Amino acid sequence: MQSTIDFEARKLFEAIKYQIHVAIEYCHKLEDDQSLWIEVFGDVAVDREGAVEVKSMRTAKSSTQPCKAKTWC
């Protein structure tokens, strides 16, 4: 018997991959005494600069609150 789950791993993998690309972009801009965190729910945080949300374009368009976000399609 074949069963399916309600979770699409492909979208999660695409999100994590894009989050890592954003983190690498910020790593090149770090000063010697700064740290970078890749957070579980999509943020990339840098000391003294705050966090950048990494989310899908669909989520960003449907959001009612403006935010600083890196988006992908």
N, C-alpha and C positions, 0 to 999 in steps of 0.2 A: 504494500500500500504506500502510495506517495502522498506526503503531506506538505503543505506550504505554510509559511509564516507571514505575519503582517508587516514584516520589516524588510525594507529594501537596502541591503548592504552596499550596493553599488553607489547610492547617493551618499551614504556615510563615508565611504572610501574617497569619493570625489571631494567631499567637504574637508576631510582630514588632509588630503593631498594639497588642496588649495591653501589651507591654513598654514601648512609647512612652508609653502612657497612665499606666503606673506611674511612669515617669521624670518626666513632667510633674507628677504629684502630688508627687513628692519635690522638684522644682525650686521649688515654691512654699514649701517649708520650709527652703530653703538659707539659710545666713548669707552675708554678703558675701565671706568668704574661703574658702568651701567650693566644691568642684568635684563634678560628677556625671559618671559614666561609664555609657554604655550598652554592655554587653559583648556579644560575639558569641554566646555560648551561653546567653543568657537572664537574666544578672544585671544588676541596676542597683546601682551602687556609689556611695557618698557618702563624702567625706573624713571621718575621725574617727568614722564611724558604721558602717562595714562595708558588706556587700553584702546585697541581698535577691534571692533566687532567684525568677524568674518562670517558672512551669511549669503544665502542664495538670493538672486535677483528677485525672485518671486516674493520671498519673505521681506526684503527691503521695500519693495513697492507697496506691500499690503500693510506695512507698519504705520501706525498713526503717530508715532513719536519720531521726530528727526533724530538721527544718530550718525556718528562718524562710522562709516562701514565700508569695508572692502567687499565687493560682490562678484559673483560669477553667475553665468547663465546655466 
